[in-house]
Amino acid sequence: MKLSYYPGCSLEGTALDYDQSVREICRNLGIELVDIPDWNCCGASSAHMTDHEVGMRLPMRNLLLAADSNHDILVPCAACFQRLKAADKALRENSIIWDVKEYAPSYEIIHISTFLARPEILAAIKEKVVHNLEELAIACYYGCLSLRNPRVTDSPNWEMPDTLEQIVAAIGAKPVAWSHRTECCSGSLTMARPDIAEKLVGDIVTAARRAGASAMVTDCPMCQANVESRQSPQLSDGGDGLPVFFATELIAAALSGTYPTKQQKVHLVSPVALTRVIDGASISKEGSA
């Protein structure tokens, strides 16, 4: 299987480990990722919040670059997925007003969780699991951008999604039933209104802990960074933080049977919930430099 790949800016910066885990599991599953050549920022969120045309033309350029290969486009970042989907719909509805003579590619823009939750991919993951994560209780957290607005995302279950739960179950972990899996973490306000961000993140973490989760899983770089970083007031008060893993991060651990020290170090909240499952009381030194 061959897919075009749009990593986006976050996966080449603060979420570099997310990109690495996506590429690792795709290699393990025999999926070839071909980066869109000369791809550019999709404009999320600074461009589309300030200038509609710029916010559309940035993702449109990426789609036109990908059109020649005609492979489905795999997108790990929820914000990038949202922007590429919006641009794709605008071009399909009326490409002429965007100075594009013809736009009718057969490719599909696919968010990473939708792709991994396909039955054949889940079956391949289950077959390759080296270390079952059956002791890990997970609160699956979707956030906003990969699901809403469904007129843009085409999400069939935007109020009651289950793709992350299916992925988590495939590697043996236990998805918990909880109330806040699609609540906003206020990622866009984290710098301007940290007080709001801390309140919403606090509500999310409290709900996950109340449901019995020992960790959270997401597929959004902004959500991962925001939910981990905004737990600091709770930690300073002696509370227990919850690590927020990327779904691909857990898959990589389950397929390899290891969780390298260098990966553990990227977390702001201790990932001990996973290291205990993978290595018992010891911490893997593989990958440390």
PyMOL commands that set and color helices and strands:
alter all, ss='L'
color gray80, all
select helices_A, chain A and resi 10-12+16-28+46-50+52-67+78-93+96-98+112-116+119-128+150-153+163-170+187-189+194-210+221-229+232-236+247-256+261-264+272-279
alter helices_A, ss='H'
color red, helices_A
select strands_A, chain A and resi 2-5+32-35+73-75+109-111+137-140+174-175+215-218+244-246
alter strands_A, ss='S'
color yellow, strands_A
deselect
rebuild
show_as cartoon
